[in-house]
């Protein structure tokens, strides 16, 4: 798999902080987003095609379960 964008999420109860970099190390995204499905879907869509994106979640269980589920439902590796 050849990823073009790497998105890391520092998850929290009310909001997450997302940071995304491309292969050249250029910052593509760096700010807080709401902890809801619509915000996560919008972010992942903004970052590009699912086949070129990988998402890393710092706590994949409990408060990080929603970002993991949304990414997987969109076909994005986590």
Secondary structure as GFF3:
##gff-version 3
##sequence-region A 1 78
A	DSSP	beta_strand	5	10	.	.	.	ID=ss1
A	DSSP	beta_strand	15	22	.	.	.	ID=ss2
A	DSSP	beta_strand	27	34	.	.	.	ID=ss3
A	DSSP	alpha_helix	37	46	.	.	.	ID=ss4
A	DSSP	three_ten_helix	50	52	.	.	.	ID=ss5
A	DSSP	beta_strand	53	57	.	.	.	ID=ss6
A	DSSP	three_ten_helix	62	64	.	.	.	ID=ss7
A	DSSP	alpha_helix	65	73	.	.	.	ID=ss8
###
